[in-house]
Amino acid sequence: MRPNMNIDITNEEVRKGAVEAFDSKSGFSNKQIVTIKEAYVTYTDNGSAWLNMSVESGGGKTYNFPKKCLCAGKDQDFKEMHDKSVLTNLLILSGASGNIDQITVPIVEFIDGQRVEVPTEVDSYADLVGKKVGCVINFYKKYPESKGINGYTGRPIPDKNADPDGYARVKKLATTIWMPNYEKEPQLVFNPEMWFDPNTGKTLKEMQDDECVNPVIVDELVEKLKKKGSDATVLDAKKWGELRIRKLKANFKKSGDTFDPKAFVNTVEGDMEDTETVSWDGSI
């Protein structure tokens, strides 16, 4: 028995696949017209606001985007972050109001070690849902940041299963950071890099430029992403150490502590767990 190898070149989906046949990243198209499926806000204990968003492609595929920080917490006087300006860009392009409404969504919580979806009332940009907009999506693979270590020493924190009390004692300490776990399979990440008008192909900046006839910003970004590649990156010892420092400083900024460079232990090349004490010159 053999498959039917006739090709119906008049079929719309067949033709779409042909058009995208030479796109990089296994046929994935960085430039897409999508429909907003979800756009709601969750808050951390210190009050920082995070945008949770998903979209649906023209082919019916759902892309869940990484959370975006809209505002810092109360320790930074709820400072507005860059991603809030990106969201505003999307609201203007789509014609949404930007007003918040309350909706109920299933939020994942871990209760007695079990993953449970709990119906939770959240703030939502409700009138953004259902809007069609152009989106440049960066597709890449990334190792999950599930390796808990002491940021200063680089040593692993207690295992959750082998030492639950020890794990519970240190998991929320400012010195505990979460690093890429190379023992896990890389995860697919779909990140929105830019929004554009679905009808003209123009970004908001180009739409406000009366002299812009042929938009170029989106296509230039797409070409840049194609050249970048999508394979997961394994950090060398130097970059691993730099990431530890950035994560420590970010934690200390939230906790009000100060980073102590003299306490930092560099990572030995070739072994992300064996460390040696060396002086740190303060550069990153």
N, C-alpha and C positions, 0 to 999 in steps of 0.2 A: 504494500500500500504506500502510495506517495502523496505528498501534499499538493494541493492545487496551486500551481505557480503562475496562473493568470494574474495579471496586474491591471486593476481598474483605475486607469489614470484620470478618470473623470470624478472619482470619489474625493470629496473635500479633505478627509483625514489623510488619505494616501498622498494627495498633493502637498498637504502641509508637511508631512514627514519628508517628502522629497526636497522641499525648500530648505528644511533644517538639517539635511543629510550631512553637510560638511561643517556644521557648527561644532565647536570644540566641546570637550567634556561629555563625550558619549551621547551626543545629540541634544544635550540640554541647551536651551536658548537663554542667554543672559538677558535679552531684551524681550519683555513680555507685557501683554495687556492682562491685568488681573482684576478680580473682584474682591473687595475687602470682606472677609468673613467674620473676623473678630477684631475688636479694638477696645480693650478695657484696661483699667489701671489697678494694680495691686500695690500695697504699701508695706515697707519693712517696719520693724519695731521702732526704729528711730525716725520714721516718717518719710523716708525717701520714696518717691513715686516711680513706678516702673510700668512701661507700656507693654502689654501682651497683645501681639497681633498675628493673625494668620490671613492668608489670601488664597483664592482659588484661581488657577490658570484657565486659559481658554479651553484646554483639554480636560478640565475637571480635576486636576491634581491639586491637592492642598499643600501649601508651604507654611510651616510654622516658623516664624521668625524668632531670633533670639530676643530676650527681653531688652528694652531700651530704657535707660535712666532719664526720666524727664526732669526730676528735681532732686537735689540732695536732701539729706535729713535735717532735723532741727539743729544739730550741732553746727551746720553750715548755713543756718537761717533759711533753709529751703531754697538754696541757690538754684536758679534755672540752668539746666544743662543744655549742651548743644543739640541733643536729640529732641528737645522740645521745639527748637526752631525747625528741625527736620519734619516733625509732626505737623507744625503749622504750615510748612510748605505743602504737605500732602493735603491738608484741610482746604487750603485755598485752591489748589489744582482740581480737587474733586468737587468743590462747591458745598462742602459740609460746613456746619455752623461752628463747631468746636465746643458746643455746649455739652455738659455732662448730664447723663441720666443714669439711673440705677437699674441694673439687670441682675439676674441670677445665673451663675455659671458653675460648672463642677470644678472645684479646686482640689488637687491631689494633696492628701495629707497622709502621714504614716501614723497609724494608731495601733499600739501594741505590736509594732513591727510589720503591720500589714498595710499595703498600699490601698487607700480608700479615697473615692471621689466624694467630696462633701459639697452639696449645693450651697453656694455662698453669694451674698449680694455684693456687687462690686460697682465701681464707677465705670461708665462706658461712654465712648463717643458714638452713641447709638446711630446717629444719622450719617455716620461715615460708613457703617456697614451696608453693603450692597452697592456701593459706588464702584465704578470702573475707572481704572487709572493705569497709566504706563509705569512699569517698574523695571529697573536694572537690578537683577539679582545675581549676587556673587555666590557661586556654588563651590564648596570646598569640603575637605575632610579634616576632622580635628579630633585628637585624642581627648576623651572625657577628662575633666579636671576632678578626679575622684581620689587622688592620692594625697592623703592627709599627712603633712609633715610639720615639724617644728621649723619655722622659717629661719631662725637663727642658726640652728645646728644642721638642718637638712635631714635629721633623723625622722623615721616614720613615727606617727602617733600610735598609741595602743590599738590593736585590732579590735573592731567592734564586736566580733563574735567570741574571740578568745579572752578579751578583757573588757566587758561592757562598762564596768564602773570606771576604769581608767579612760576609756574612750569618751564617756559622758563628761568626765572631769575636764578634758582638754579641748574637746571639739569646738567650743565657742570662745576659747582664749584668743586674744589678739595675736599671739605668737603662732597660732595654728593657721596654716595656709593650705590651700588645695591646689595641687599641681597636676599637670598632664600625667595620665596613667598609661604607660606604654604596654602594660600587660593586658589592656582592654583593646577591643577592636575600635578603629577610628569611627567617629560618628559623622554623618552627613550634616552639613550646615548650609542653610539658605539664608543669606543676609541681604536685605534691601539696601542697595548702595545709592540709589537715586530714583526720584519720582519724576514723571513727565506726563504731559497732556496726551491722552490716547488718540486724539484726532489729528493733531499737528505734529506730534513727535517732539515738541518743544518743552524744555524745562521752564520753570516759572521765570527764571532770569531771562531766558530767550523770549518768552511771551511778552515781557515788559520792555523789550528792546524793539522799538518801532522799525529799526533798520534790519532786523533779523528776518531774512527770507528763507534761508536754508539752514535748519538746525543742525548742529554738529556735536554738541556736548555729549549727548547720549551715545552716539556711535563711537566717539573717541574713547569713552569710558569702557564700552563693550570690548573694543580692540585691546585695551590695556588689560582687562580681566582675562581675555583669552590667552594672552602671552604669559600671564602670571602662573597658570596651572592650578591644579586642585588637590594635589597629593598632600597627605598629612605630614607635618614637619616634626622631626625629632631634634630637639635642641641639644647643642653641644654644652659642655660644662659651663662655659662662660655665659652663654645666653640663659642657661638654667639658673645660674646664680643671679643674673640680672632680673629675671622674672621673680625670683624669691624676694629680692629687695623691693621691687615694685609692689608686690602683694603685701609684704610686711608694712610698708609705708602707707598703703591704702587702708589696712586694718588699723594702724595706729592713728591715722587721721580721724577715723570714726570713734576710736576709744579714747582719744585725747592723750595717748602716750607718745613718746619720742623715740625714733629709731636710733639705736646705739651701734655705730659701725664697728666698735671694738669687739662686740659680742658676735659679730657675723662670722660664720665659718664657711669658707669657699668649698665648692664641690671639686673633687678630683676628676680629671678628664677620664672618661670611659666608665665611670661608675657613679651613678646618680645617688647612691646611698652612702658609699664610703667618703668620708670628708677628712680634711686636714686643716689645722689652724694656721691661717696666714693673715697678714695684715691686709686690710681693705683700704684702697686709696681714695674712696669716696666717689669715684667716677662710675657712671653707668653707661 
